[in-house]
Amino acid sequence: MPMLKYYITFILLSILSFSLKAQDNYEIQVYGAELVDPGHTMVELHSNFTFDGSKAVIYSVLPTNHVFHETIEITHGWTPWFETGFYFFNTIGDDGRTAYVGSHIRPRVSVPDSWKWPVGLSLSVEFGFQKPQYSANTATLEIRPIIDKKWGRLYLSVNPTLDQSFKGPDQNRGLIFSPNVKGSYDITKVVALGLEYYGSTGPFFKYDPYQEQQQQIFIATDLNFNPNWEFNAGYGRGFTDGTDRSILKVILGRRF
């Protein structure tokens, strides 16, 4: 058991030492460090609608304006420190924009609660493919460190994410820095309100011009009405030419 503890710590710290996608609009979520309990499965539906998005074909990618994105996520907990998630991305829209988009697999390791660290710490590595009509980069890897902490009613999570494309316009650009941050406050025992930030600034240390970056902020709420259910909803605005300008999202999850 001590060797396992050192092994997990080594993996987490090794990757965190050099990494702090753009999170596309199929799964708009800032991750918390907590994993699904061993022997349990979480099923989530990520839904969002783009009120004001791209209106032209870019890199063969169809416009996102007035499109629904529906993603099914299934995550199973294997041990107190390891889980695996699977994603099935779908889009619904007119002009031939209704289709299955692609799939990802996401193994994740975490520092167990029994270690009593002062912050939650986990690391997910997500790999998968997307059809070129819906994502210019069709084979991608996401490295997502997750650090979170709760102080009384206040919660903060930071995901300093790195993305790597293996096929597409970004394949020779190196690691793309895509930070996500969430802060929320428990208004009641059931309702939490907060802000979520999603960005993609370009290659690490060689950032894109501001208007080419992705910069989004969501006003969001979490409802904790039952420990077996998850509910998150929010409205987001984009602030650059490279970002969809107006999105409504809902995440509904159930633990089994």
PERA-V89129 format. One record per backbone hydrogen bond with DSSP energy under -1.0 kcal/mol. CO is the residue of the C=O (numbers start at 1). NH is the residue of the N-H. Records with the same first field share a line. If there is no record, write none. Layout:
CO = NH ; NH
//
This chain:
1 = 5
2 = 6
3 = 7
4 = 8
5 = 9
6 = 10
7 = 11
8 = 12
9 = 13
10 = 14
11 = 15
12 = 16
13 = 17
15 = 18 ; 19
24 = 27
27 = 29
37 = 40
40 = 77
41 = 256
42 = 75
43 = 254
44 = 73
45 = 252
46 = 71
47 = 250
48 = 69
49 = 248
50 = 66
52 = 245 ; 246
54 = 65
58 = 61
61 = 58
67 = 50
68 = 92
69 = 48
70 = 90
71 = 46
72 = 88
73 = 44
74 = 86
75 = 42
76 = 84
77 = 39
81 = 110
82 = 78 ; 79
83 = 108
84 = 76
85 = 106
86 = 74
87 = 104
88 = 72
89 = 101 ; 102
90 = 70
91 = 99
92 = 68
99 = 91
101 = 131
102 = 89
103 = 129
104 = 87
105 = 127
106 = 85
107 = 125
108 = 83
109 = 123
112 = 115
113 = 116
120 = 148
121 = 111
122 = 146
123 = 109
124 = 144
126 = 142
127 = 105
128 = 140
129 = 103
131 = 134 ; 135
133 = 62
138 = 130
139 = 166
140 = 128
141 = 164
142 = 126
143 = 162
144 = 124
146 = 122
147 = 158
148 = 120
149 = 156
151 = 154
153 = 186
154 = 151
155 = 184
156 = 149
157 = 182
158 = 147
159 = 161 ; 180
161 = 178
162 = 143
163 = 176
164 = 141
167 = 138
168 = 171
170 = 173
175 = 204
176 = 163
177 = 201
179 = 199
180 = 159
181 = 197
182 = 157
183 = 195
184 = 155
185 = 193
190 = 224
191 = 187 ; 188
192 = 222
193 = 185
194 = 220
195 = 183
196 = 218
197 = 181
198 = 216
200 = 214
201 = 208
202 = 177
203 = 206
209 = 212
210 = 213
211 = 242
214 = 200
215 = 239
216 = 198
217 = 237
218 = 196
219 = 235
220 = 194
221 = 233
222 = 192
226 = 229
228 = 255
230 = 253
231 = 223
232 = 251
233 = 221
234 = 249
235 = 219
236 = 247
237 = 217
240 = 243
245 = 238
246 = 51 ; 52
247 = 236
248 = 49
249 = 234
250 = 47
251 = 232
252 = 45
253 = 230
254 = 43
//
